[in-house]
Amino acid sequence: MSAVGSVIILVLSLCYLLNSMKPTVVPVSIFTPQFFIVIALLLNVSSTLFLTIVSNHYTLDEMEKYWNISNYANILMNLIISFAFALFYYQHKSKPVENHSVDFTSPNDR
């Protein structure tokens, strides 16, 4: 990702966080899957932005030394996004329909 793209994602994710943190009359849970995806992008972009900008000026030894930051940021981002998808799945999972009409005279209900 280019430095310009990283700055755009950083600005947009900060705008989303500022808009979602505004006080409202009705209490709203901010821990939604969208919130976690934005947090994951924000952490990844903010931790690798400096590496992206100065990567052309590093030697190969310096790149190997500092590029682990990018690897750890990608791992953390993938874990948070996986958690967001799991949260989305369990929030939208439909409950099984309960049958309240039980006939105890039927031989199948015993």
HELIX and SHEET records of a PDB file:
HELIX    1   1 ALA A    3  SER A   20  1                                  18    
HELIX    2   2 PRO A   33  VAL A   54  1                                  22    
HELIX    3   3 SER A   55  HIS A   57  5                                   3    
HELIX    4   4 LEU A   60  TYR A   66  1                                   7    
HELIX    5   5 ASN A   68  GLN A   91  1                                  24    
HELIX    6   6 PRO A  107  ASP A  109  5                                   3    
END                                                                             
